[in-house]
Amino acid sequence: MNKQILLSTPHMGDRELEFVKEAFDTNWIAPVGPHVDAFEQEFCQLTGASHAAALSSGTAAIHLALQLVGVQSGDEVFCSTLTFAATANPITYLGAKPVFIDSDRTCWNMNPDLLREALLNRARVGKLPKAVVVVHLYGQSADIDPIVEACNQYEIPLIEDAAEALGATYKGRSPGTFGRIGIYSFNGNKIITTSGGGMLVSDDAALVAKARFLATQARDPAPHYQHSEIGYNYRLSNVLAGIGRGQLHVLNERVAARRRNFEIYASALGNLPGIEFMPEATFGHSTRWLTCLTIDPATFGADREQVRLALAEQQIEARPVWKPLHLQPVFAECECIGGTVAEDLFARGLCLPSGSNLRTEDLERVIQAIAGASEFSKNTEQQEIARLLHSTKEPRC
Ligand SMILES: *Cc1c(COP(=O)(O)O)cnc(C)c1O
């Protein structure tokens, strides 16, 4: 039996355990401590962010970001549709409503022209959104300059969901550092992980201080536990921040390894008819957090789902590209501006195993399985036809 090849698994370096041991040795087993402070500082140095607050998850960071820019019950928030549900769920925590925006074919992220158009239309009827949440998908930055410009024109705060894009660049800078607030995730499947964790960054020191305040139950500066606001328990543990510090040391290596995965996949499969890889935008460097491709079933001879099943048959985990949020039952009532590009990327898009700890022989196995997938699906189709023919031959009454 072949060993299972997973989509994206944690990959520890040499220093994480040292930092964790230090937390134990000094008994800083708390959601505050020296590792948390150092993790925030080192994260700022690495990304160029001015201020950072380490939190328990990327979702928590989005929740706080929305609240910090003033999103309230009944407000609307524009949001990328091609993304993970965690991008939009916190909009609903606040009683606000997401309005989804379609992707651009060249980078798979929010289409700036659609955003500009939608904002103008909303300004005309006096119904502007309270915030915009843009996602940097699969390790690739959105085309952020025109998005920032459009938001600035209408004085709408921009929140960047860079959960999947730590280590990427846009014109030499880190996605997540362009908007009013940026967020990152250190969940187990991300490019670096603290097992669970997140970061909120901003140029505004007061905003980040407010994030820390809200993340620790909004305790007023009084010895008797006084509260004038509703807070949350969203701070990162000092133990996990230790893991994060170790992981920051190897981020560049992780990016290089994931880009190498992509190069190997692309050179082996790029010429197959009907296969196209997610393009890398000209404005920056993608981390290739996940290697994604689209499959044209007519030319390739099998569709995305058939390929996924052929891989699963060989103990290889691949996943469809995110199902657009406007197609999710839970967001069925929400408006979507455009949507056909995201729908097409979902229908044809597949994410391949992309961990930085994959071995060359793992990649070879995935490549062989994809190359053989159209044969595999032809065979299963033949088997099904045979079964159907056989069953129709059963005597009927
Ligand atoms: C992972 C992810 C999140 C959520 O981060 P968690 O740390 O898992 O809460 C949000 N947005 C996107 C695009 C993600 O991929």
The ligand as an ORCA input file, in Angstrom:
! r2SCAN-3c Opt
* xyz 0 1
  C      -6.879     29.665      6.552
  C      -7.602     30.848      6.070
  C      -8.281     31.701      6.938
  C      -8.509     31.395      8.399
  O      -7.400     31.272      9.159
  P      -7.476     30.374     10.521
  O      -6.176     30.672     11.169
  O      -7.619     28.958     10.095
  O      -8.623     30.868     11.311
  C      -8.867     32.843      6.434
  N      -8.806     33.127      5.131
  C      -8.181     32.326      4.249
  C      -8.145     32.730      2.820
  C      -7.584     31.146      4.681
  O      -7.006     30.327      3.792
*
